[in-house]
């Protein structure tokens, strides 16, 4: 299965990047698919390493 992981920056009050949120997609549409959250998290972790 092909998955896509996007990285969205998180900013502090000074508008400096202090971290990133990983976003899960299982196709090229830019929307969260109707999947179990635990499965999405596991797919991101497994495919990130």
C-alpha positions in Angstrom: 0.0 0.0 0.0 1.3 3.4 -0.9 1.0 6.2 1.8 1.9 9.8 1.9 3.2 11.7 4.9 3.2 15.5 5.0 5.0 17.6 7.5 3.1 20.6 8.8 5.1 23.2 10.9 4.0 24.2 14.4 4.8 27.8 15.4 5.3 29.5 18.8 4.1 33.0 19.7 7.1 34.5 18.0 6.2 32.7 14.8 9.2 30.5 15.0 9.0 26.8 14.0 9.3 24.7 17.1 8.1 21.3 15.8 6.2 19.5 13.1 3.0 17.5 12.9 3.0 14.5 10.6 -0.1 14.3 8.4 -1.2 10.9 7.0 -2.7 10.4 3.5 -3.3 7.1 1.8 -3.7 8.6 -1.7 -2.9 11.8 -3.5 -6.0 13.7 -2.4 -5.2 16.2 0.3 -7.8 15.0 2.8 -7.8 12.7 5.7 -9.1 9.3 4.6 -11.9 7.5 6.6 -9.6 5.1 8.4 -9.0 4.1 12.0 -6.7 6.6 13.7 -4.6 3.9 15.2 -4.0 2.3 11.8 -3.1 5.7 10.3 -0.6 6.3 13.1 0.9 2.9 12.8 1.3 3.4 9.0 3.1 6.7 9.5 5.5 5.3 12.1 6.3 2.1 10.1 6.8 4.0 6.9 8.9 6.8 8.5 11.7 4.4 9.5 
